[in-house]
Amino acid sequence: MNWDRHMKLAAVEACLFASHAPLSAEELAEATQLPGSEIESLLDDLRSKYTAPHSGVQLLEVAGGFQVRTRAEYAEAVEKILQPESKQLSAAAVETLALIAYGQPITRPEIESVRGVNTAHLLRKLEKDGLIEVLGRKDVPGRPKTYGTTSRFLQQFGLSDLDELPPLPEEMPADVQKPAVQNGTG
């Protein structure tokens, strides 16, 4: 394509704007037919553009890709326009999701031993919502399913990868301490 620098920047911006999911640099390069090194430079330009004073949007790196999102300080105004369905997670769902995020791969019995209640319905809901997925089965009697978070989880919580999870408080019981986190789920 015979585009000048401004047209290339506009093409990358248009792709990011139109996509409902984060786009990797490789996806942007393929869509625009531009070399990866140029895509990285254009993404830097967009970051600069969106950090200008009073910009309503920002370029974030989330879930292994890039996405244009509204700034948090304008969320209330945007919500009034979009009037989204309330899909807030219950406290029990958040607690279960946190156990999965920090403990993955983790089984239902392991989750229930910490929470002290049956979590079957919460696991089904979190899986239906695309926040968790079955990673496999643990090699123990009964071969329970192991769960982990998805790229949608990363996207919804604005994380590039699981290493960005906040540290657990020091006073947590030893059986809840953050185990080695495995990236690349989803």
C-alpha positions in Angstrom: 0.0 0.0 0.0 1.2 3.4 -0.8 0.4 5.2 2.4 2.3 8.1 4.1 3.1 7.9 7.8 -0.2 9.6 8.8 -2.2 7.1 6.8 -0.4 4.2 8.3 -1.0 5.5 11.8 -4.7 6.0 10.9 -5.0 2.5 9.6 -3.5 1.0 12.8 -5.7 3.2 14.9 -8.8 2.2 12.9 -8.0 -1.5 13.3 -7.7 -1.1 17.1 -10.8 1.0 17.3 -12.9 -1.5 15.3 -11.7 -4.6 17.2 -13.6 -5.8 20.2 -10.6 -7.8 21.4 -6.9 -6.8 21.8 -4.8 -7.1 18.7 -1.2 -8.3 18.6 1.4 -6.5 16.7 1.5 -9.4 14.3 -2.2 -9.2 13.7 -1.9 -5.4 13.0 1.0 -6.1 10.7 -1.0 -8.6 8.8 -4.1 -6.4 8.5 -2.2 -3.3 7.4 0.5 -5.2 5.4 3.2 -3.2 7.3 6.4 -4.6 8.8 6.4 -5.5 12.5 9.1 -2.9 13.3 6.9 -0.2 11.8 3.9 -1.4 13.7 5.8 -1.0 17.0 6.8 2.5 16.0 3.2 3.4 15.1 2.0 2.0 18.4 4.5 4.2 20.2 3.1 7.2 18.2 -0.5 6.2 19.3 0.6 6.0 22.9 2.0 9.5 22.7 -1.2 10.7 21.0 -3.4 9.3 23.7 -1.3 10.5 26.6 -1.9 14.1 25.5 -3.8 16.2 28.1 -7.5 15.6 28.1 -7.5 12.5 25.9 -10.6 10.4 26.6 -8.9 7.2 25.5 -5.7 5.3 26.0 -3.7 2.6 24.3 -3.3 -0.4 26.7 -1.3 -3.6 26.3 -3.6 -6.3 27.6 -4.0 -10.1 27.1 -1.1 -10.3 24.7 -2.2 -7.5 22.5 -3.1 -3.8 22.2 -6.5 -2.2 22.7 -7.9 1.3 22.7 -10.0 1.9 25.9 -11.7 4.8 27.5 -9.9 6.3 30.5 -11.2 5.2 33.9 -12.0 8.8 34.9 -14.7 8.9 32.2 -16.2 5.5 32.9 -19.3 7.0 34.6 -20.2 9.1 31.5 -19.5 6.2 29.1 -21.6 3.8 31.2 -24.6 6.2 31.0 -24.3 6.1 27.2 -23.8 2.4 26.9 -26.1 1.3 29.7 -24.4 -2.1 30.0 -26.0 -5.1 31.5 -24.9 -5.5 35.0 -22.6 -8.4 35.1 -20.9 -7.8 38.4 -19.3 -10.8 40.0 -20.5 -11.8 43.4 -18.1 -11.7 46.3 -18.0 -15.5 46.2 -17.3 -15.5 42.5 -14.5 -13.0 42.9 -13.0 -15.0 45.7 -13.1 -18.2 43.6 -11.7 -16.4 40.6 -8.8 -15.1 42.8 -8.0 -18.6 44.0 -7.9 -19.8 40.4 -5.8 -16.8 39.2 -3.2 -17.3 41.9 -3.3 -21.0 42.2 -3.6 -22.3 38.7 -3.7 -25.0 37.7 -6.1 -25.7 40.6 -8.8 -28.2 41.2 -12.3 -27.8 42.5 -11.4 -29.8 45.7 -8.5 -27.5 46.3 -10.7 -24.4 45.9 -13.3 -25.9 48.2 -10.7 -26.7 50.8 -9.9 -23.0 51.1 -13.4 -21.6 50.7 -15.1 -24.3 52.7 -18.2 -24.5 50.4 -19.2 -26.2 47.3 -18.1 -24.2 44.2 -19.5 -26.3 41.3 -22.1 -23.6 40.3 -19.5 -20.8 40.5 -17.0 -22.7 38.4 -19.7 -23.3 35.8 -20.7 -19.6 35.8 -17.0 -18.4 35.5 -16.4 -20.9 32.7 -19.6 -19.8 30.9 -18.5 -16.2 31.3 -15.2 -17.1 29.6 -13.1 -16.1 32.7 -11.8 -19.6 33.4 -11.2 -22.8 31.5 -10.4 -26.4 32.1 -6.7 -26.9 31.6 -6.7 -30.7 32.0 -6.9 -33.2 34.8 -4.7 -33.7 37.9 -2.9 -37.0 38.1 -4.5 -38.0 41.5 -7.3 -40.4 42.4 -10.5 -39.3 40.7 -8.5 -37.2 38.2 -10.2 -33.9 39.0 -10.3 -31.1 36.4 -7.8 -28.4 36.8 -8.8 -24.8 36.1 -7.0 -21.7 35.0 -7.8 -18.2 33.8 -8.3 -17.2 30.2 -7.2 -14.3 28.0 -10.7 -12.9 28.6 -9.8 -12.8 32.3 -6.6 -10.8 31.5 -8.6 -8.5 29.2 -11.4 -7.9 31.7 -9.0 -7.0 34.5 -6.6 -5.0 32.3 -3.6 -7.3 32.6 -0.9 -8.1 30.0 -0.2 -11.4 31.8 -0.5 -13.1 35.1 2.8 -11.6 36.4 0.8 -8.3 36.8 -1.4 -9.8 39.5 -1.0 -7.8 42.7 1.0 -9.6 45.4 -0.9 -11.4 48.1 -0.7 -9.9 51.5 2.0 -11.3 53.8 -0.5 -12.4 56.4 -2.2 -14.9 54.2 -2.3 -18.5 55.5 0.4 -20.7 54.0 -2.1 -22.9 52.1 -3.3 -19.8 50.2 0.1 -18.3 49.3 0.6 -17.6 45.6 2.1 -20.7 43.9 4.2 -20.5 40.8 1.9 -18.9 38.2 1.7 -20.4 34.7 1.4 -17.9 31.9 0.0 -18.6 28.5 -3.5 -19.9 29.4 -6.4 -18.9 27.4 
